[in-house]
Amino acid sequence: MGAELKLGVKWNGKEFELDNLSENDTVIMLKDAIYKQTGVRPERQKLLNLKLKGKIPEDDMQLSSLSLRPGFKVMMMGSLEEDIADANKRPEDLPEIIDDFDIEDGEEVALECKDVYLAKIDKRIRDYNIKMLSQPRPGKKLLVLDIDYTLFDHRSTAQTGAELMRPYLHEFLASAYKDYDIVIWSATSMKWIEEKMKLLGVSSHQGYRILFYLDCLAMISVHTPKYGVVQVKPLGVIWGKFSQYTPANTIMFDDIRRNFLMNPNNGLRISAFRHAHTNRATDRELLRLAKYLKVIANVDDFGTLNHRHWEQVVKERKERKRQHQQRDGTGGDGAGTT
């Protein structure tokens, strides 16, 4: 056991003492200690003066390597969850601010190739335990889905999960299941994922099967010059555990683009499903995405696709179908679900 390390943290104009830390503890253990004192979750913390050779230290780095003097005060920026929730509460007539950003040209390449992040992925491949819910099917591509604001409005209140479920969820999953194995990956705990999948009826549905769930522990943190430290969902964790899934046959849907920062060519940013009670009648996003998945199901290499143009692909397919019906004299006008 390492020597005791007396540290403090300065945050929001207040100072807190951090107890029970030793030199052998890691940066993530320091963040946990800060969380206990301040209530700011580790992923929300930005430790301004905690550096190693001018760089932000990795979470698994021991505090002894940082040469911290006794009584060192960590300067922290970060918000409490309730403050973030309050900030998100706004009148309906104000424009919605989406927690998202566009990836700068070339930034994703730099991230994909950084050895330190590839090492983190390798560690997840070795250490992260996946509980299989079904078995991979030969010849199927892979669809990876987020939950919050992608399949479910987790902020609104309701009597039942069905009221907050995105319209056509089960129809979408049943359609996708014909061509894709399906994985659910949420930046939350496994217990939360399991409960929400039960609530929505996904885990027991007879029209499709989920392959497995991934939670926040399968994610990794990366540092970007523009956005600082962010948590991402590297698809390499799945590819390293299952050889049949590759960049050529995997697509991920998420309402936050940064979650597929490590694999931008495999990510499709779905519009966020919020305010379920007012938007349920008009939201048809999953129906249109089901059509897109069907269109690309026979594409050999997803690397040849630009998923940012998925809506145009669906429109072009609809127009071709309409023209075909006119040539055949079937009288079709191209109308129908879009």
N, C-alpha and C positions, 0 to 999 in steps of 0.2 A: 504494500500500500504506500502510495506516494505521500510526500509531506503535505500538511494542511496548507490550503491557499486561501487567504483572506482577501476577498474582492467585494466590490460594490458596483451598483449600476445607477446611472443618472438618467432619468426619463421623465418627461413632462413636468420639469421643474422640481422633481422630487428625487431623493436619494434613498436607495435600499441596500441593505447588507445581504450578501449571499453567503449562506452557511453550508457547511459539509461538503466543500469542494477540495479536491486534492490535485497535485500536479499531474497525476496519472489520468484524471478525468479528461474527456474530450470536449470539443466546442459545442456539440449538440447537448451534452450534459450541462454545460454552462447555460445554454439557452433554456433548458428545462428548469434550471434553478431560477432563472430570470422570470420564466413563466409563472412559477409558484409565487413569486413575490409581487409581480405586477399584473398578472392576468393576460399579458400579451403573448399569444401563441408563438412558438418558435419560428414558423414560416412567415410571421408578420414582422419579426424583429430585424432591424438593420443596425448592426453594431459598428458604429462609425470609426472608432479608434482601435479596433481589434484587427491588427494587420500582421502579416509575416512577409518581410521583404517587400513591403508596399502593396501586397495583394491580400484579398480576403481569404482567410484560412478555411479549409474544408471542414465540414462538420465532424469528420472522424479524426481530426488532428488533435493530439494531446496538448493540454494547456502548457505543459513543461516546455514545449518547443517554441512557445511565444514569448518566453522570458518576461513574464509578468511580475512586476515588483509587488510586495505585500501592500495591501490597501489600494491597489489599482482600481480606478473607477471606469467602468465601461460606459461609454456614451451611446445611448440607444434611441432610435426612432422606431415607432410602431403604434398601431391602433388596436384598441380593444374591439372584440367582435360586436358588442352592443353598440359601440360608436359607429362602426361600419354599417350596421343594420339601420341605425337612425339616419345616417347620411343617405342611405338608399331610399328612405321614405320621402316621397315627393308628391305634390299634387298631380292628378292625372293629366292636367293640361300642360305640364312642363315636359320638355323633351327628355327622353330616357337616355341615360349615360350608360353605355355598355362597357363592361370591364374587359377590354380587348385592345389589341394594338396590331398594326401591320408590321410585318417583318421587313426589315431593311434589306435591300438587295445585297446578297453575299453573306449576310450575317448567319443564315442557316447553314451555309457551307462550313463556315468557321466552327460552328458548334458541332456539326456532325463529325468533324475530323479531329476534334481535340482529344488527345489521349486520356486526359483526366476523366472526361465524361464517358469514354468508352470503358475505362476501368470501373467506373461506377456501375455501368450496365452489366459488365461481366460479373460483378459482385452480386447484383440482383439475380442474374441467371443462376449463380451458384447457390445463393442463400434463400431466395424467396420461394416459399412453398405454395404451389398452386393446388387447390382442391378441385378436381375435375367433377363437373356436373353431368357431362356426357362425353362422348369420344369423338375425336376428329374424323371427318368423313372424307374418303379419298376423292380427289378432284375438286373439292370445294375451296372457294376463295375465303378470305377472312374479313369480317366486318367488326370493328371495335367501336363501341358506343359509350358516350358519357351519359350521366343521369340528369343532374341538376340543370334545369333550363333547356335540356336537350330532349328528354323524355318526360319530364316532370317539373311542375312549378313548385319548388320546395319552399317558397316564401309566403305564398298566399295561404289563407286559412280555409278549411272546409270540413265537412262532416265525414266524407269518405275520400279515399285515395282516387277513386274514379273521377271526382270533380277536378282534381289537379293533374290528372294524366293527360298527356298531349293527345289530341284527337287522332284516331286511326292507329294508335300504337300497336295493337295486336295484329291488325291487318298488315301493317308495315313489317313487323317481325316475321309473320307467317310467309309473306311474299319473299323477303330477303333470305329466309331459311332454305328456300329451294336451291339457291346458288351459293350461299355463304354459311360458314360456321360463324357463330355470333359470340362475342366476348363483351362483357360489361366492365368498364374501367372508370371508377369514380375517385376523385381526390378526397375521399372520406374514409371512414373506418369500414372494415368488412362487416361488422355488425349492422351498421347503418344500411349498407348495400343490401344485405340479406333481408332486412326488415322492409325496405322499400320495394324490393322485387316481389315479396309476398303480398304487400299492400296493393300493388298494381296488378297482381295476378300473373306476373311474368314467369315466376318460378314453377307454377303449376299448370301452365297453359298446354293444351294438347296439340296445338298446331305448330309448335316449334320447340326447340330445346336450346338453352344457353350452354355454351361449352364450359366456361368458367368465369369467375369474377376476379378482378384485380382491384386492390385498394390503394390508399395513399402510400403504403410502404413499398410498393413497386415503382414509385416515381423517384426521380432524382432531382437535385438542385443544380442549376447551371447559372453561370454569371454572364450577363450580356452587358456590353459597354453602355447601351442606352437605357436599359431597364433594371440593371442591377441583378440581384439574385432572384430567380424565379423557379418554381417547381414545374416540371414537365413530365409528360408520359412518353418515354422512349419505347417505340415499338420493337427496338432491338432486344428488349427483355423477352418478348414473345418469340421473336425469330430465333433467339438463342436456345430456347427450350423446345421449339417445335420446328423441325427442319422443313416441313411441308409448307410453312407460311414464310413468305419472303416479301421484300419491297415490291415485287412484281405482281403479287396477288392480295395485297392488304390495303384496306381503306379504313380511315378513322373519322367518325363524326363527333364534333365537339362544338359548343357554342363559344368557346374561348380559343382563339388561334394559338396562343402561346403554349397550350398543352401539347401541340404537335410541332413545337419549335425544332426538335431534333429530327423530325421526319416530315418536313413541310410538303413534300411531293405526295405524301400518302394521306394528308389531312384535308378534310372538307369542313369548312366552318358553317354550321347550321345556324339559322336565325334563332335567337333565344325565345323560349316560350315563357312569357311572363303574364301576370294578371289573367290567370286562367279563366276566371268567371266572365270576363268581357271578351276574351279572344278565342274561346272554344268554338264559337259558331263560325269563325272565319279562317282559322288556322288549318291549312291543308299541306303543310310542309312535308309531312311524312309520306303522304300519298305521292307527291311529286318526286321525292327522293327514292321511293320504291321503284318508280319508273326509271330513274337514272341508274340505280343498281342493276336493273334488268338489262338496260342498254349496254352497260359495260361488262356484264357477266362473261361475255365471250372474248373480251380483250385479253390477249396473252400476257401483256406487260403493262401494268398500271403506270409504269414510269413514262409511258408515251402520252399520258393524259394530263390535262390541267383541270383539276377539280374545281377551280374557281369559276370555271365556265359551265358548271353543271346545269344551270338553269337554261342556258342557250341550247345545250345538247337535248334537253327534254323538249324545248319548243320546236327544234328542228325535226325531232322524231315525230311529234304530233303533226307538223306540217306535211311531212312525207307520207304519213298515214292518211291524211286528208286527201292529198293528191292521188294516192293510190286508189282510194275509194271512189273518187270522181272518175278516174280512168276505167275502173271496173264497172261503173254505172250502178254502184250500190246505194248512191244517194247520201252517203255519209258526209257530214259537214265538219267533221273533226271535233265536234262538241263532246263533252264528257268531263270526267274528273281530271283536274289539272293540279 
